[in-house]
Amino acid sequence: MRAFFVSREFCVLRQGLMLALLLVWALSARAEQLRELSDFAGVRDNALVGYGLVVGLDGSGDQTTQAPFTSQSLTNMLSQLGITVPQGTNLQLRNVAAVMVTAKLPAFARQGQELDIVVSSVGNAQSLRGGTLLMTPLKGADGQTYAMAQGNLLVSGVGAQAGGSSVQINQQANGRIPGGALVERQVPLELGRQGGMLELLLRDTDFGTAQRAVTAINMEFGRPVASALNGRVIQLQGPLNDNARVGFMARVENVEINPREAAAKVVINSRTGSVVMNSRVTLRHAAVAHGSLSIIIDTDFQVSQPNAFSQGGQTAVVPNTNIGIQQQEAYLREVEGADLSEVVDALNALGASPQDLMSILQALKAAGSLRAELEII
């Protein structure tokens, strides 16, 4: 008998350990690293933009009569190269296109670093395929030049036309130049210079997630190094040494937390008819009647001819229009759902189209049955 009780206690202990391991596994499966949820203040990209010219096009450039700025830009560039164009000359150039050049300057970029650029036509050029971008300064929001762009364009689009017919795949009025810009000026960024203080910015404002992040960071370092300023900003006391600060920031980014689940929300895209909802959406008891009204207009053209011996009669086409109205029968249906799968089943049972589903969700929200925030984009 004693052996029986020992084995039973062992089985109970083993089951408890298995449940604990499953719980730990479930919590770790939902855990996310802080680098996926936040960014350090100041560590970000900077937008660059510039205006330039693309040359070498095979007759697919701007029509200067409709895009006069192209010829003006070319005249100014030629004058800087020592070539004088007589005033009043009408430049009919189909191999040149005016373009806008955009790029992103990453954080900690240094002089000589290469950047990928995007080149887009601003005139009426038909295609930039085979073109070469001339040296174009890229400026930041402060008006300073941070990079210089130049190179041969890579255009993914293609098109052909003949006999009045044309076909085109993708866009031909823009292209990319991998590594087409060189950094000339770096953005000053000093992290932790004020007593080693750093700021960690959560991408979504949530006080619960901020508190969990503070607790996890302090447990990682074994001392209070983090404190929440609000639902988005977490202040960190980092080391003064640059090398130690990099290691400190790396440890902070690798800290894993379980972010608080987002509030219940239903997002409706009125342009595409898309309806998206998260797992927190629930439905309380409600009755819904859904029906549709369709109007059908059918026009039949008939030919009316005069009699054989009539004078002045003419053959005429007479339209005969028939209008019909059809209304689909609708019944009250009870809807309720405590989780996402039940909500989906309840809404699918209505047999509504995505456009009708938008109206139903708005009505359920007004009636207090839809327990979620309704956002229309």
N, C-alpha and C positions, 0 to 999 in steps of 0.2 A: 504493500500500500504506500509506503514512503517513496518508493521509486516512482510510483504513478504520480504522486503529488509533485515530485521534483520535475518530472518530464512535463507536466502541465504548466508549472510555473515557467519552465524554460521556453515552452511554446508561447506563452503570453509575453515573455520578455522579448522573444524574437519578433513577434508581431508588432510590439511597440517600437522596436528598433527599425523595422521596415517602414512603419508609418512615419517615423521621424525622418528617415532618409528620403521618403517620398515628399514630405513637406519641404525639406531643404532643397530637394531637386526642383520642386515647383517654384519656390521663391527665387532660386538662382536662374531658372528659365526666364523669368520676367525681368531679371535685373539688367540694367543698361549702364554702360560706362558714362562718366560725366562728359567725356569728349563728344558723345553723341547727343548730349542734351544741352550743352553750354559752350561758350567761347570766352576767352580772356579778352578783357577790354583793351582795345587798341590793335589787337591781332586780327586784321581784316584786309580785304582787297580794296583797291582804290580804282575807280573808273577813269579811263583815259579816252580822249576823243581828238580827232584831227581831220582836217580837210586836205585832200590831195587829188592828184591826177593819175589816171591809168592810161598808158599809151600802148601802141602795138596791136590794137584791135583790128580785126579784119572787116572794116566797114560797118561795124555794129555799135559804134560809139554814139555820142550825143549829137543831135541835130542842133547846130549852133543858133539857128534862127529861133528855136523854141527854148533853148537853154543858153542864153548869152553869157552866163557866168563862166561857162567852160572856156570860151575864147578869151575872156578877160583874165582868167587865171593863167592860161597858157601864155598870154602876152606878158603878164607880170613876171612869170618864171623865166621867160626868154630874156627879158630885160635884165634880170639878175645875173644871167649867164653872159651878158655883154652883147646880146642880139637885139637890135632895135627894129620893131615892126612899125611901118609907117602908119600914122594916125588915120583912122577911117578905113583901114583895110578890113574887109569882110572875110574872116577866116572860115572856110568851109571844110572843116576837119571831121571826118567820120571815124577816125582811128583813135580818138581821145574821148575820155569820159571823166566827168567830175564825180568824186566818190567821198564818202565819209568813212573814216577808219576808226574802229573801236578796239579797245583792249582792256585787260584787267592787270593792274600792278599789284602783285602779291605782297604780303607783309615781309619785311626784312629783305626785300630785293636789293641787289647791289649792282653797281655799274658794270655793264658788259653782259648782264644776264639777258637771255632771249625770252621773248614773249610771243604767244600766238595772237594773231590779229584777225579781225573780220572786216572785209571791205564791201561796202554797199553803195550802189549807184544812187545819186541824187537827181540825175537828169532823166533823159528819155533813152538812155542806151539800151539796146536790145539784148546785148550779151557782153559779159566781161571775160569770156573764155579766151585764153591765149594772151591776156594783157599783162603788163608789168606796172606795178605801182612805183611811182617816183618818190624820192625821199620826202617823207611827210612827218612833221613834228607832231607828237601826241602830247596833249596838255591835260592837266588835272583841273579840279574845280577852282583852284587858286590862280589859274592862268599861267602857271609855270610849265615849261617843257620837261617832261620826265622820260621820254623815250623817242627814238627815231625809227620810222618804219619804211621798209622798202623791200621789194622782191617780186617774184612771179606768182600770179594768182592760181589757186586750185579751185576750179568751179565744178560742182557736182552735177549741175543741170545740163541738159542737152536738148536741142530742138532742131527741127528741119522743116522746110517749106518748099513747095513747088506747085505750080499750076493753080495758085490761089488757095491751096490747102496747106495747113501747118499742123505740126504736132510738137509737144513740148513735155519734158519730164523734169520736175523740180524747177527751182528758180535759177535763172542764168544771170540775174542782175546783181548777184552778190557772190562772194567767195572767201576763202580763207588762205592765209599764208602761215604755215607752222613755223614758229621761230622767226617771224618776219620783222620783229622790232627788237632793238637793243636798248636797255635801260641806260639812261644818261644821268639821271638824278635819283637819289634814294629818298624815301620818306622818313624823316627822323622819328624814331620810336624808342622811347626809353621806358622799359618796364621795371617797376620796383625801385625807381630812383629815389622816391620819397619815403625813406625809411623801410624799403622793402615791401610796401603795401601793394597788393594786387587786387583786382576785381574780376570776379567770375560772373558772367552774364548768362542766365538761363534763357533759352530761346522762347520758352512759353512761361508767362507769369503764373506762378502757382505757389502759394505760401506753404502748402504741405510739402511739395517737392523741395522747396528751398530749405525747409527745416530738416528734411531727411538728408539732404546733401551736406548740410553743416554737421550733423551728427556723424555721418559716415566719414567725412574728412577728418574730424577731430579724433575719431577712433583709429583711423589709418596712421596718424602721426603720434597718437598717444598723448596729445596735449591740445589745448584750445588755440588753434591757429585760424579757425574760420568763424565768421559771424555773419548773420543775414541782416542786410540793411533794409530790404523789403522783399516782396515776392519774386523779384528777378535778380537782384544784385547781391552777391555774396562777397564779403571782404576777406582777404587772406593776408596773413602776416608771413611773408616769405623771407628768405635769407638775403643778405646784402651782396654776397658774392655772385657774379654772373653765372658761373658754372654750377654752383649749388642751386641757384634759382631755376635753371633749366631742369635739373633733376627734381626739384620740388614741384614744378608745374607738370612734369611728366607723371609723377605719382598722383597728383590731383586728378589729372585726366583719366587715369586708370581706375579710380575709385568707382565701385559699382553700387548703384542704388536702385530701389524699386520706385520709379516715379508714380505719383498718384494718378489714378485713372482719370482720363478727361471727362468733363461733364457731358451729360447726354445731349447730343446735337444731331439734327437732320439738316443736311445741306442740299438745296435744290438749285440746279442750274437751269434757269428758265430758257436759255438759248438752245441748249442741246437736249433738254428733257431728262437729264440725269438726276437721280435721287440716291444719295449716299447717307447712311446712318451708322453710328458707332454702336458698340455693344451695350451701352448704358441706356439705350432707348427702350422704353416700356409703354404699354397701352393699358389704360384702365377701361372698365366696361363701357361700351358705346354701341349704338346701333346705327348702321350706315345703309342708306339706299342709294344705289348707283345705277344710272341709266343714261343713255345717250340719245340725242335727237339728230337725225340726219335729214337733209333736204336734197332731193335729187331733181335736177333740171335736165331734161332731155329735149333736144331740138332736132326735128326731122324736116328736111327741106323737100318740098314737093314742087313739081313743075306744072304750071297752069297754062294751057294753050287755048287760043280763041277757036270759035266754031269755024267750019270749013268755008262758009260763004259770008262770014262777018267782015265788015270793012273797018280798018283802023285798029284792029285788035293786034296785040303783041304778046309774045310768049314771055312769061314772068316766073321767077322762082319765089315761092311762097313758103316762109318758115312756119312750121307747126310745132309749138312749144308745149311740152307737158311738164308740169311741176307736181312732184309727189313728196310727201312727208312721212317718214318712218320713225317711230319711237320705240326704242328697246324697252322691254318690260324690266322693271326694277323691283326688287324685294328688299325688305329690311334684313340686314345681316348683322349678327352680333360679332364684335371684334374685341379681342383682349389678348395681351401678351406680356409675360413677365420677363422674358429675355429676348434676345435678338431673333433667334430662330422662330419663336412663337409669333413675334411681330411680323416677320416676313411671311409666315404661313397665313396669318390673319389678313394681311393686305393682299396677298395673292388670291385668296378666296373670293375677293371682290371682283376679280376679273377685269380690273381697270387698266387702261393704257398708262404709260408714264405721264402723259399730259394730264389725264384725269386724276392720276394718283397725287399730283401736286395739289389740286383743288381739295381732294379728300383729306390730305395731311393738314392743310391749312384749316379746314373745317374742324378736324379733330383737335387741333391746337386751340381753336377758339372755344370749343366745347369743353376743354379741360381734360380730354382723354389722352392726348399725346403728351407724355411726360418727358419733354425734351425741348431744347432751344431750336427754333426754326430759323435757318439762315438761307436767304435767297440771293444768289449771285448772278 
